[in-house]
Amino acid sequence: MTTFSGSKFFRNFLIITLLILSINATAQTENDQSSPTRTLNWTAGFKFYNPGGITVKKYFGNKAIEFVAGRNGSYRNYDYYYRSNKRRLKNKGYIFDGYDHLERPWVLQLHYLVHHNVSFLPRFRWYYGAGIQSRYSNYYCNYHYTDNNTVIYDKEYIESFSMGVDAVLGIEYTFKNFPLMLFAENTIYTEAFNSPLFIKGGISTGIRYTF
């Protein structure tokens, strides 16, 4: 099974590369003392967990557009779909035996965000916003049933695509003399297509290089 979270070498290589670039850029930023928070243009980095992936963010003053592509960090976010499959199989007279994932679910997010300074914490900004999210997963549902006193085991391949809206609330810290940013946020996902009004929340953290 190939998973994003399992690619530790690739992830560590990119993080080390970002740190090297940051050290090289420190000399260019260490004399910038004009404001507690540097003016931001582009940032790019990694978002860890729900989903874990790559994040790119473009700033327009105190507003920004962010794109995230990655994979969900937990199969538990898909328990709703598993329960619905159990009910569907039960209605057919089958007994659900579990599921086998082919890969971790893919997630795409596009958010519009508005930022505000934290007056008593220089270089911190909190933000809120909204956007869209799409999800894709594929897996096998295993089940069995009895036919003429013979137990028959079988499985069904399932692909699931869903789309909905996100509500985002987060906070970010920008280093004054170092081109790195740390952030943490909570995203509430409300599904519109596939399972309307299915709601799931997730807290994530991450790191970005600032250009």
Secondary structure as GFF3:
##gff-version 3
##sequence-region A 1 211
A	DSSP	alpha_helix	8	29	.	.	.	ID=ss1
A	DSSP	beta_strand	42	48	.	.	.	ID=ss2
A	DSSP	beta_strand	52	60	.	.	.	ID=ss3
A	DSSP	beta_strand	63	71	.	.	.	ID=ss4
A	DSSP	three_ten_helix	75	78	.	.	.	ID=ss5
A	DSSP	alpha_helix	79	91	.	.	.	ID=ss6
A	DSSP	beta_strand	95	101	.	.	.	ID=ss7
A	DSSP	beta_strand	106	117	.	.	.	ID=ss8
A	DSSP	beta_strand	124	147	.	.	.	ID=ss9
A	DSSP	beta_strand	150	174	.	.	.	ID=ss10
A	DSSP	beta_strand	180	193	.	.	.	ID=ss11
A	DSSP	beta_strand	199	210	.	.	.	ID=ss12
###
